[in-house]
Amino acid sequence: MFNFLEVPFTDIPSESSAGAETRQRLLEAAGEVFTKRGFRNSTIREICRRARANLAAVNYHFGDKQRLYAAVMEYAHARAREKYPLDSGESVAIPPAQRLHAFIHHVMFSLFAGGVPSWPGQLMAQEMTEPTAALDALVEKTIRPMAEKLAAIVGELLGAGMTEEQIRLCQLSIIGQCLHHRNARPVIQRLFPQQQYGPEDIAALADHITRFSLGALRALAKGEDAGIDLPPGEGCQP
């Protein structure tokens, strides 16, 4: 007969540890399903089947499908930060050019996450193009703090005298370069088959985007764009 007294107490899984394990499996499974099918076409049944969990587990741990999705979005960002930390991009004591490079490196590797889990970058990009009710929380908890970090870096590189609009436009231009590779990847690889997205390629792209952005920011800081006459476009005032 099995005797529980012969089993060390620490070897008996507690309800809390079992619950934490189930919750973790649900997050991983839900991330894969949401990435593959989108929020609307994903089902609790498929998520629980992948997670090897009871159908009631989602309700117990998260409440409903919407709250599960919000938890997955937060989890995806946390995993991306864990796998691709900002490192030198976090300290204001580091020169702004170096912080910009660390920031862009983090964004690019987060968007093209190839490790475990492999879905966080895909899911966050998907949420931006096909937003759900979870986007507001994602913006406030994760994207806005990142945007504020980038704004501080850009503002420091541009120097005093720049308007909030100029800083904002530069922010969007930098992020736009990163997102372009994520969103237009099928087109890019048809136009330029030599462009690949392995780890070394992503690092090289991050280096290029940094150099390109620093060149533009330094030119703006020196006022070197002041003499550029832009031709009026159709329908625009000359």
Rosetta constraint file for C-alpha pairs under 8 A:
AtomPair CA 3 CA 7 HARMONIC 7.44 0.50
AtomPair CA 7 CA 11 HARMONIC 6.75 0.50
AtomPair CA 7 CA 12 HARMONIC 7.36 0.50
AtomPair CA 8 CA 12 HARMONIC 7.13 0.50
AtomPair CA 13 CA 17 HARMONIC 6.42 0.50
AtomPair CA 13 CA 18 HARMONIC 6.53 0.50
AtomPair CA 14 CA 18 HARMONIC 6.22 0.50
AtomPair CA 15 CA 19 HARMONIC 5.97 0.50
AtomPair CA 16 CA 20 HARMONIC 6.10 0.50
AtomPair CA 17 CA 21 HARMONIC 6.18 0.50
AtomPair CA 18 CA 22 HARMONIC 6.25 0.50
AtomPair CA 19 CA 23 HARMONIC 6.12 0.50
AtomPair CA 20 CA 24 HARMONIC 6.15 0.50
AtomPair CA 21 CA 25 HARMONIC 6.26 0.50
AtomPair CA 22 CA 26 HARMONIC 6.19 0.50
AtomPair CA 22 CA 51 HARMONIC 7.55 0.50
AtomPair CA 22 CA 53 HARMONIC 6.85 0.50
AtomPair CA 22 CA 57 HARMONIC 7.89 0.50
AtomPair CA 23 CA 27 HARMONIC 6.27 0.50
AtomPair CA 23 CA 61 HARMONIC 6.53 0.50
AtomPair CA 24 CA 28 HARMONIC 6.31 0.50
AtomPair CA 25 CA 29 HARMONIC 6.00 0.50
AtomPair CA 25 CA 51 HARMONIC 5.11 0.50
AtomPair CA 25 CA 52 HARMONIC 7.89 0.50
AtomPair CA 26 CA 30 HARMONIC 5.76 0.50
AtomPair CA 26 CA 47 HARMONIC 6.85 0.50
AtomPair CA 26 CA 48 HARMONIC 6.76 0.50
AtomPair CA 26 CA 51 HARMONIC 5.29 0.50
AtomPair CA 26 CA 53 HARMONIC 7.58 0.50
AtomPair CA 26 CA 58 HARMONIC 7.50 0.50
AtomPair CA 27 CA 31 HARMONIC 6.00 0.50
AtomPair CA 27 CA 68 HARMONIC 7.72 0.50
AtomPair CA 27 CA 71 HARMONIC 7.61 0.50
AtomPair CA 27 CA 72 HARMONIC 5.70 0.50
AtomPair CA 27 CA 75 HARMONIC 7.55 0.50
AtomPair CA 28 CA 32 HARMONIC 6.49 0.50
AtomPair CA 28 CA 51 HARMONIC 7.66 0.50
AtomPair CA 28 CA 72 HARMONIC 7.98 0.50
AtomPair CA 28 CA 117 HARMONIC 7.47 0.50
AtomPair CA 29 CA 33 HARMONIC 6.25 0.50
AtomPair CA 29 CA 47 HARMONIC 5.62 0.50
AtomPair CA 29 CA 48 HARMONIC 7.61 0.50
AtomPair CA 29 CA 50 HARMONIC 5.71 0.50
AtomPair CA 29 CA 51 HARMONIC 5.45 0.50
AtomPair CA 30 CA 34 HARMONIC 5.81 0.50
AtomPair CA 30 CA 47 HARMONIC 5.34 0.50
AtomPair CA 30 CA 68 HARMONIC 7.85 0.50
AtomPair CA 30 CA 69 HARMONIC 7.56 0.50
AtomPair CA 30 CA 72 HARMONIC 7.04 0.50
AtomPair CA 31 CA 35 HARMONIC 6.00 0.50
AtomPair CA 31 CA 72 HARMONIC 6.07 0.50
AtomPair CA 31 CA 76 HARMONIC 7.73 0.50
AtomPair CA 31 CA 119 HARMONIC 6.59 0.50
AtomPair CA 31 CA 120 HARMONIC 7.34 0.50
AtomPair CA 31 CA 123 HARMONIC 7.44 0.50
AtomPair CA 32 CA 36 HARMONIC 6.13 0.50
AtomPair CA 32 CA 119 HARMONIC 6.23 0.50
AtomPair CA 33 CA 37 HARMONIC 5.90 0.50
AtomPair CA 33 CA 38 HARMONIC 7.42 0.50
AtomPair CA 33 CA 42 HARMONIC 6.31 0.50
AtomPair CA 33 CA 46 HARMONIC 7.69 0.50
AtomPair CA 33 CA 47 HARMONIC 6.53 0.50
AtomPair CA 34 CA 38 HARMONIC 4.66 0.50
AtomPair CA 34 CA 39 HARMONIC 5.31 0.50
AtomPair CA 34 CA 42 HARMONIC 5.96 0.50
AtomPair CA 34 CA 69 HARMONIC 7.86 0.50
AtomPair CA 34 CA 123 HARMONIC 7.32 0.50
AtomPair CA 35 CA 39 HARMONIC 7.97 0.50
AtomPair CA 35 CA 119 HARMONIC 6.51 0.50
AtomPair CA 35 CA 122 HARMONIC 6.64 0.50
AtomPair CA 35 CA 123 HARMONIC 5.16 0.50
AtomPair CA 35 CA 126 HARMONIC 7.53 0.50
AtomPair CA 37 CA 41 HARMONIC 5.52 0.50
AtomPair CA 37 CA 42 HARMONIC 5.63 0.50
AtomPair CA 38 CA 42 HARMONIC 6.17 0.50
AtomPair CA 39 CA 69 HARMONIC 7.46 0.50
AtomPair CA 39 CA 132 HARMONIC 7.81 0.50
AtomPair CA 42 CA 46 HARMONIC 7.42 0.50
AtomPair CA 42 CA 47 HARMONIC 7.82 0.50
AtomPair CA 43 CA 47 HARMONIC 6.46 0.50
AtomPair CA 44 CA 48 HARMONIC 6.05 0.50
AtomPair CA 44 CA 55 HARMONIC 7.17 0.50
AtomPair CA 44 CA 58 HARMONIC 7.48 0.50
AtomPair CA 44 CA 65 HARMONIC 6.90 0.50
AtomPair CA 45 CA 49 HARMONIC 6.10 0.50
AtomPair CA 45 CA 55 HARMONIC 6.43 0.50
AtomPair CA 46 CA 50 HARMONIC 6.21 0.50
AtomPair CA 47 CA 51 HARMONIC 6.13 0.50
AtomPair CA 48 CA 52 HARMONIC 5.80 0.50
AtomPair CA 48 CA 53 HARMONIC 4.91 0.50
AtomPair CA 48 CA 54 HARMONIC 6.29 0.50
AtomPair CA 48 CA 55 HARMONIC 5.89 0.50
AtomPair CA 48 CA 57 HARMONIC 7.68 0.50
AtomPair CA 48 CA 58 HARMONIC 7.68 0.50
AtomPair CA 49 CA 53 HARMONIC 6.37 0.50
AtomPair CA 49 CA 54 HARMONIC 7.94 0.50
AtomPair CA 53 CA 57 HARMONIC 6.34 0.50
AtomPair CA 56 CA 60 HARMONIC 6.24 0.50
AtomPair CA 57 CA 61 HARMONIC 6.04 0.50
AtomPair CA 58 CA 62 HARMONIC 5.51 0.50
AtomPair CA 58 CA 63 HARMONIC 6.39 0.50
AtomPair CA 58 CA 64 HARMONIC 6.42 0.50
AtomPair CA 58 CA 65 HARMONIC 7.43 0.50
AtomPair CA 58 CA 68 HARMONIC 7.20 0.50
AtomPair CA 59 CA 63 HARMONIC 4.12 0.50
AtomPair CA 59 CA 64 HARMONIC 5.32 0.50
AtomPair CA 62 CA 67 HARMONIC 5.77 0.50
AtomPair CA 62 CA 68 HARMONIC 5.37 0.50
AtomPair CA 62 CA 71 HARMONIC 7.79 0.50
AtomPair CA 63 CA 67 HARMONIC 6.27 0.50
AtomPair CA 63 CA 68 HARMONIC 7.29 0.50
AtomPair CA 64 CA 68 HARMONIC 6.17 0.50
AtomPair CA 65 CA 69 HARMONIC 6.14 0.50
AtomPair CA 66 CA 70 HARMONIC 6.34 0.50
AtomPair CA 66 CA 134 HARMONIC 7.70 0.50
AtomPair CA 67 CA 71 HARMONIC 6.14 0.50
AtomPair CA 68 CA 72 HARMONIC 6.14 0.50
AtomPair CA 69 CA 73 HARMONIC 6.25 0.50
AtomPair CA 69 CA 134 HARMONIC 7.30 0.50
AtomPair CA 70 CA 74 HARMONIC 6.41 0.50
AtomPair CA 70 CA 134 HARMONIC 5.41 0.50
AtomPair CA 70 CA 137 HARMONIC 7.68 0.50
AtomPair CA 70 CA 138 HARMONIC 7.88 0.50
AtomPair CA 71 CA 75 HARMONIC 6.04 0.50
AtomPair CA 72 CA 76 HARMONIC 5.92 0.50
AtomPair CA 73 CA 77 HARMONIC 6.40 0.50
AtomPair CA 73 CA 120 HARMONIC 7.84 0.50
AtomPair CA 73 CA 123 HARMONIC 7.60 0.50
AtomPair CA 73 CA 124 HARMONIC 7.01 0.50
AtomPair CA 73 CA 134 HARMONIC 7.84 0.50
AtomPair CA 73 CA 138 HARMONIC 6.99 0.50
AtomPair CA 74 CA 78 HARMONIC 6.27 0.50
AtomPair CA 74 CA 138 HARMONIC 7.02 0.50
AtomPair CA 74 CA 142 HARMONIC 7.87 0.50
AtomPair CA 75 CA 79 HARMONIC 6.14 0.50
AtomPair CA 76 CA 80 HARMONIC 6.21 0.50
AtomPair CA 76 CA 119 HARMONIC 7.81 0.50
AtomPair CA 76 CA 120 HARMONIC 4.59 0.50
AtomPair CA 76 CA 121 HARMONIC 7.54 0.50
AtomPair CA 76 CA 123 HARMONIC 7.83 0.50
AtomPair CA 76 CA 124 HARMONIC 7.65 0.50
AtomPair CA 77 CA 81 HARMONIC 6.17 0.50
AtomPair CA 77 CA 120 HARMONIC 6.76 0.50
AtomPair CA 77 CA 124 HARMONIC 7.90 0.50
AtomPair CA 77 CA 142 HARMONIC 7.31 0.50
AtomPair CA 78 CA 82 HARMONIC 6.08 0.50
AtomPair CA 79 CA 83 HARMONIC 6.04 0.50
AtomPair CA 79 CA 117 HARMONIC 7.80 0.50
AtomPair CA 79 CA 120 HARMONIC 7.47 0.50
AtomPair CA 80 CA 84 HARMONIC 5.73 0.50
AtomPair CA 80 CA 85 HARMONIC 7.66 0.50
AtomPair CA 80 CA 110 HARMONIC 5.50 0.50
AtomPair CA 80 CA 113 HARMONIC 7.53 0.50
AtomPair CA 80 CA 120 HARMONIC 6.73 0.50
AtomPair CA 80 CA 121 HARMONIC 7.46 0.50
AtomPair CA 81 CA 85 HARMONIC 4.91 0.50
AtomPair CA 81 CA 86 HARMONIC 7.34 0.50
AtomPair CA 81 CA 106 HARMONIC 7.92 0.50
AtomPair CA 81 CA 110 HARMONIC 7.75 0.50
AtomPair CA 84 CA 106 HARMONIC 5.68 0.50
AtomPair CA 84 CA 109 HARMONIC 6.70 0.50
AtomPair CA 84 CA 110 HARMONIC 6.69 0.50
AtomPair CA 85 CA 106 HARMONIC 6.55 0.50
AtomPair CA 86 CA 90 HARMONIC 6.09 0.50
AtomPair CA 86 CA 102 HARMONIC 5.83 0.50
AtomPair CA 86 CA 103 HARMONIC 6.10 0.50
AtomPair CA 86 CA 106 HARMONIC 5.81 0.50
AtomPair CA 87 CA 102 HARMONIC 6.94 0.50
AtomPair CA 88 CA 94 HARMONIC 6.58 0.50
AtomPair CA 88 CA 98 HARMONIC 7.20 0.50
AtomPair CA 88 CA 99 HARMONIC 5.88 0.50
AtomPair CA 88 CA 102 HARMONIC 6.20 0.50
AtomPair CA 89 CA 94 HARMONIC 7.56 0.50
AtomPair CA 89 CA 98 HARMONIC 7.12 0.50
AtomPair CA 89 CA 99 HARMONIC 4.00 0.50
AtomPair CA 89 CA 100 HARMONIC 6.68 0.50
AtomPair CA 89 CA 101 HARMONIC 7.60 0.50
AtomPair CA 89 CA 102 HARMONIC 4.94 0.50
AtomPair CA 89 CA 103 HARMONIC 5.59 0.50
AtomPair CA 90 CA 99 HARMONIC 7.18 0.50
AtomPair CA 91 CA 99 HARMONIC 7.76 0.50
AtomPair CA 92 CA 96 HARMONIC 7.61 0.50
AtomPair CA 94 CA 98 HARMONIC 6.69 0.50
AtomPair CA 94 CA 99 HARMONIC 6.49 0.50
AtomPair CA 95 CA 99 HARMONIC 6.40 0.50
AtomPair CA 96 CA 100 HARMONIC 6.02 0.50
AtomPair CA 96 CA 153 HARMONIC 5.56 0.50
AtomPair CA 96 CA 154 HARMONIC 7.88 0.50
AtomPair CA 96 CA 156 HARMONIC 6.72 0.50
AtomPair CA 96 CA 157 HARMONIC 6.43 0.50
AtomPair CA 97 CA 101 HARMONIC 6.34 0.50
AtomPair CA 97 CA 153 HARMONIC 7.87 0.50
AtomPair CA 97 CA 157 HARMONIC 7.37 0.50
AtomPair CA 97 CA 214 HARMONIC 7.21 0.50
AtomPair CA 98 CA 102 HARMONIC 6.29 0.50
AtomPair CA 99 CA 103 HARMONIC 6.06 0.50
AtomPair CA 99 CA 153 HARMONIC 7.08 0.50
AtomPair CA 100 CA 104 HARMONIC 6.16 0.50
AtomPair CA 100 CA 150 HARMONIC 7.42 0.50
AtomPair CA 100 CA 153 HARMONIC 6.49 0.50
AtomPair CA 100 CA 154 HARMONIC 7.96 0.50
AtomPair CA 100 CA 210 HARMONIC 6.90 0.50
AtomPair CA 101 CA 105 HARMONIC 6.00 0.50
AtomPair CA 101 CA 206 HARMONIC 7.24 0.50
AtomPair CA 101 CA 207 HARMONIC 7.02 0.50
AtomPair CA 101 CA 210 HARMONIC 5.54 0.50
AtomPair CA 102 CA 106 HARMONIC 6.11 0.50
AtomPair CA 103 CA 107 HARMONIC 6.30 0.50
AtomPair CA 103 CA 150 HARMONIC 7.52 0.50
AtomPair CA 104 CA 108 HARMONIC 6.08 0.50
AtomPair CA 104 CA 178 HARMONIC 7.62 0.50
AtomPair CA 104 CA 206 HARMONIC 5.86 0.50
AtomPair CA 104 CA 209 HARMONIC 7.56 0.50
AtomPair CA 104 CA 210 HARMONIC 6.87 0.50
AtomPair CA 105 CA 109 HARMONIC 6.18 0.50
AtomPair CA 105 CA 203 HARMONIC 6.74 0.50
AtomPair CA 105 CA 206 HARMONIC 5.22 0.50
AtomPair CA 105 CA 207 HARMONIC 7.68 0.50
AtomPair CA 106 CA 110 HARMONIC 5.97 0.50
AtomPair CA 107 CA 111 HARMONIC 6.13 0.50
AtomPair CA 107 CA 178 HARMONIC 7.23 0.50
AtomPair CA 108 CA 112 HARMONIC 6.21 0.50
AtomPair CA 108 CA 178 HARMONIC 6.14 0.50
AtomPair CA 108 CA 202 HARMONIC 6.61 0.50
AtomPair CA 108 CA 203 HARMONIC 7.96 0.50
AtomPair CA 108 CA 206 HARMONIC 6.51 0.50
AtomPair CA 109 CA 113 HARMONIC 5.53 0.50
AtomPair CA 109 CA 199 HARMONIC 7.90 0.50
AtomPair CA 109 CA 202 HARMONIC 6.77 0.50
AtomPair CA 109 CA 203 HARMONIC 7.90 0.50
AtomPair CA 110 CA 120 HARMONIC 7.52 0.50
AtomPair CA 110 CA 121 HARMONIC 5.32 0.50
AtomPair CA 111 CA 120 HARMONIC 7.79 0.50
AtomPair CA 111 CA 121 HARMONIC 4.19 0.50
AtomPair CA 111 CA 122 HARMONIC 6.57 0.50
AtomPair CA 111 CA 124 HARMONIC 7.98 0.50
AtomPair CA 111 CA 125 HARMONIC 7.24 0.50
AtomPair CA 111 CA 179 HARMONIC 7.92 0.50
AtomPair CA 111 CA 182 HARMONIC 6.65 0.50
AtomPair CA 112 CA 121 HARMONIC 5.98 0.50
AtomPair CA 112 CA 122 HARMONIC 7.47 0.50
AtomPair CA 112 CA 182 HARMONIC 7.29 0.50
AtomPair CA 112 CA 197 HARMONIC 7.64 0.50
AtomPair CA 112 CA 202 HARMONIC 7.83 0.50
AtomPair CA 113 CA 117 HARMONIC 7.91 0.50
AtomPair CA 113 CA 118 HARMONIC 5.55 0.50
AtomPair CA 113 CA 119 HARMONIC 7.15 0.50
AtomPair CA 113 CA 120 HARMONIC 6.99 0.50
AtomPair CA 113 CA 121 HARMONIC 5.72 0.50
AtomPair CA 113 CA 122 HARMONIC 7.94 0.50
AtomPair CA 114 CA 118 HARMONIC 5.00 0.50
AtomPair CA 118 CA 122 HARMONIC 7.98 0.50
AtomPair CA 119 CA 123 HARMONIC 6.01 0.50
AtomPair CA 120 CA 124 HARMONIC 6.21 0.50
AtomPair CA 121 CA 125 HARMONIC 6.16 0.50
AtomPair CA 122 CA 126 HARMONIC 6.00 0.50
AtomPair CA 123 CA 127 HARMONIC 6.12 0.50
AtomPair CA 124 CA 128 HARMONIC 6.46 0.50
AtomPair CA 125 CA 129 HARMONIC 6.59 0.50
AtomPair CA 125 CA 182 HARMONIC 7.82 0.50
AtomPair CA 125 CA 183 HARMONIC 7.86 0.50
AtomPair CA 126 CA 130 HARMONIC 5.86 0.50
AtomPair CA 126 CA 131 HARMONIC 7.62 0.50
AtomPair CA 127 CA 131 HARMONIC 4.73 0.50
AtomPair CA 127 CA 132 HARMONIC 6.81 0.50
AtomPair CA 127 CA 135 HARMONIC 6.85 0.50
AtomPair CA 128 CA 135 HARMONIC 7.52 0.50
AtomPair CA 131 CA 135 HARMONIC 5.96 0.50
AtomPair CA 134 CA 138 HARMONIC 6.26 0.50
AtomPair CA 135 CA 139 HARMONIC 6.04 0.50
AtomPair CA 136 CA 140 HARMONIC 6.29 0.50
AtomPair CA 137 CA 141 HARMONIC 5.89 0.50
AtomPair CA 138 CA 142 HARMONIC 5.60 0.50
AtomPair CA 138 CA 143 HARMONIC 6.42 0.50
AtomPair CA 139 CA 143 HARMONIC 4.53 0.50
AtomPair CA 139 CA 144 HARMONIC 5.45 0.50
AtomPair CA 140 CA 144 HARMONIC 5.41 0.50
AtomPair CA 140 CA 145 HARMONIC 7.44 0.50
AtomPair CA 141 CA 145 HARMONIC 7.06 0.50
AtomPair CA 142 CA 146 HARMONIC 6.47 0.50
AtomPair CA 143 CA 147 HARMONIC 6.06 0.50
AtomPair CA 144 CA 148 HARMONIC 6.11 0.50
AtomPair CA 145 CA 149 HARMONIC 6.32 0.50
AtomPair CA 146 CA 150 HARMONIC 6.32 0.50
AtomPair CA 147 CA 151 HARMONIC 6.04 0.50
AtomPair CA 147 CA 171 HARMONIC 7.77 0.50
AtomPair CA 148 CA 152 HARMONIC 6.21 0.50
AtomPair CA 149 CA 153 HARMONIC 6.42 0.50
AtomPair CA 150 CA 154 HARMONIC 6.07 0.50
AtomPair CA 150 CA 171 HARMONIC 6.70 0.50
AtomPair CA 151 CA 155 HARMONIC 5.88 0.50
AtomPair CA 151 CA 167 HARMONIC 6.53 0.50
AtomPair CA 151 CA 168 HARMONIC 7.11 0.50
AtomPair CA 151 CA 171 HARMONIC 6.43 0.50
AtomPair CA 152 CA 156 HARMONIC 6.16 0.50
AtomPair CA 153 CA 157 HARMONIC 6.29 0.50
AtomPair CA 154 CA 158 HARMONIC 6.08 0.50
AtomPair CA 154 CA 167 HARMONIC 6.39 0.50
AtomPair CA 154 CA 170 HARMONIC 7.27 0.50
AtomPair CA 154 CA 171 HARMONIC 7.00 0.50
AtomPair CA 154 CA 217 HARMONIC 7.69 0.50
AtomPair CA 155 CA 159 HARMONIC 5.98 0.50
AtomPair CA 155 CA 160 HARMONIC 7.70 0.50
AtomPair CA 155 CA 162 HARMONIC 7.56 0.50
AtomPair CA 155 CA 167 HARMONIC 6.12 0.50
AtomPair CA 156 CA 160 HARMONIC 7.81 0.50
AtomPair CA 157 CA 217 HARMONIC 6.70 0.50
AtomPair CA 157 CA 218 HARMONIC 7.10 0.50
AtomPair CA 157 CA 221 HARMONIC 7.45 0.50
AtomPair CA 158 CA 162 HARMONIC 6.83 0.50
AtomPair CA 158 CA 167 HARMONIC 7.93 0.50
AtomPair CA 158 CA 217 HARMONIC 6.03 0.50
AtomPair CA 158 CA 218 HARMONIC 6.73 0.50
AtomPair CA 158 CA 220 HARMONIC 6.88 0.50
AtomPair CA 158 CA 221 HARMONIC 4.73 0.50
AtomPair CA 159 CA 221 HARMONIC 6.43 0.50
AtomPair CA 162 CA 166 HARMONIC 6.26 0.50
AtomPair CA 162 CA 167 HARMONIC 6.98 0.50
AtomPair CA 163 CA 167 HARMONIC 6.48 0.50
AtomPair CA 164 CA 168 HARMONIC 6.04 0.50
AtomPair CA 165 CA 169 HARMONIC 6.08 0.50
AtomPair CA 166 CA 170 HARMONIC 6.25 0.50
AtomPair CA 167 CA 171 HARMONIC 6.18 0.50
AtomPair CA 168 CA 172 HARMONIC 6.28 0.50
AtomPair CA 169 CA 173 HARMONIC 6.18 0.50
AtomPair CA 170 CA 174 HARMONIC 6.28 0.50
AtomPair CA 170 CA 217 HARMONIC 7.70 0.50
AtomPair CA 171 CA 175 HARMONIC 6.30 0.50
AtomPair CA 172 CA 176 HARMONIC 5.69 0.50
AtomPair CA 173 CA 177 HARMONIC 6.42 0.50
AtomPair CA 174 CA 178 HARMONIC 6.92 0.50
AtomPair CA 174 CA 209 HARMONIC 7.48 0.50
AtomPair CA 174 CA 213 HARMONIC 6.47 0.50
AtomPair CA 175 CA 179 HARMONIC 6.20 0.50
AtomPair CA 176 CA 180 HARMONIC 5.88 0.50
AtomPair CA 177 CA 181 HARMONIC 6.92 0.50
AtomPair CA 177 CA 209 HARMONIC 6.95 0.50
AtomPair CA 178 CA 182 HARMONIC 6.91 0.50
AtomPair CA 178 CA 209 HARMONIC 7.70 0.50
AtomPair CA 179 CA 183 HARMONIC 5.94 0.50
AtomPair CA 180 CA 184 HARMONIC 5.46 0.50
AtomPair CA 180 CA 185 HARMONIC 7.49 0.50
AtomPair CA 181 CA 185 HARMONIC 5.25 0.50
AtomPair CA 181 CA 188 HARMONIC 7.52 0.50
AtomPair CA 184 CA 188 HARMONIC 6.04 0.50
AtomPair CA 185 CA 189 HARMONIC 6.06 0.50
AtomPair CA 186 CA 190 HARMONIC 6.40 0.50
AtomPair CA 187 CA 191 HARMONIC 6.19 0.50
AtomPair CA 188 CA 192 HARMONIC 5.74 0.50
AtomPair CA 188 CA 193 HARMONIC 7.57 0.50
AtomPair CA 188 CA 195 HARMONIC 7.44 0.50
AtomPair CA 189 CA 193 HARMONIC 4.61 0.50
AtomPair CA 189 CA 194 HARMONIC 7.22 0.50
AtomPair CA 189 CA 195 HARMONIC 6.00 0.50
AtomPair CA 189 CA 196 HARMONIC 7.43 0.50
AtomPair CA 195 CA 201 HARMONIC 7.84 0.50
AtomPair CA 196 CA 201 HARMONIC 6.12 0.50
AtomPair CA 197 CA 201 HARMONIC 5.19 0.50
AtomPair CA 197 CA 202 HARMONIC 5.61 0.50
AtomPair CA 198 CA 202 HARMONIC 6.13 0.50
AtomPair CA 199 CA 203 HARMONIC 6.21 0.50
AtomPair CA 200 CA 204 HARMONIC 6.19 0.50
AtomPair CA 201 CA 205 HARMONIC 6.17 0.50
AtomPair CA 202 CA 206 HARMONIC 6.13 0.50
AtomPair CA 203 CA 207 HARMONIC 6.25 0.50
AtomPair CA 204 CA 208 HARMONIC 6.23 0.50
AtomPair CA 205 CA 209 HARMONIC 6.08 0.50
AtomPair CA 206 CA 210 HARMONIC 6.09 0.50
AtomPair CA 207 CA 211 HARMONIC 6.25 0.50
AtomPair CA 208 CA 212 HARMONIC 5.98 0.50
AtomPair CA 209 CA 213 HARMONIC 5.89 0.50
AtomPair CA 210 CA 214 HARMONIC 5.96 0.50
AtomPair CA 211 CA 215 HARMONIC 6.12 0.50
AtomPair CA 212 CA 216 HARMONIC 6.45 0.50
AtomPair CA 213 CA 217 HARMONIC 6.08 0.50
AtomPair CA 214 CA 218 HARMONIC 5.94 0.50
AtomPair CA 215 CA 219 HARMONIC 6.18 0.50
AtomPair CA 216 CA 220 HARMONIC 6.18 0.50
AtomPair CA 217 CA 221 HARMONIC 6.06 0.50
AtomPair CA 218 CA 222 HARMONIC 6.27 0.50
AtomPair CA 219 CA 223 HARMONIC 6.21 0.50
AtomPair CA 219 CA 224 HARMONIC 5.17 0.50
AtomPair CA 219 CA 225 HARMONIC 6.82 0.50
AtomPair CA 220 CA 224 HARMONIC 5.90 0.50
AtomPair CA 220 CA 225 HARMONIC 6.14 0.50
AtomPair CA 231 CA 238 HARMONIC 7.71 0.50
AtomPair CA 232 CA 236 HARMONIC 5.85 0.50
AtomPair CA 232 CA 237 HARMONIC 6.62 0.50
AtomPair CA 232 CA 238 HARMONIC 5.20 0.50
AtomPair CA 233 CA 237 HARMONIC 7.94 0.50
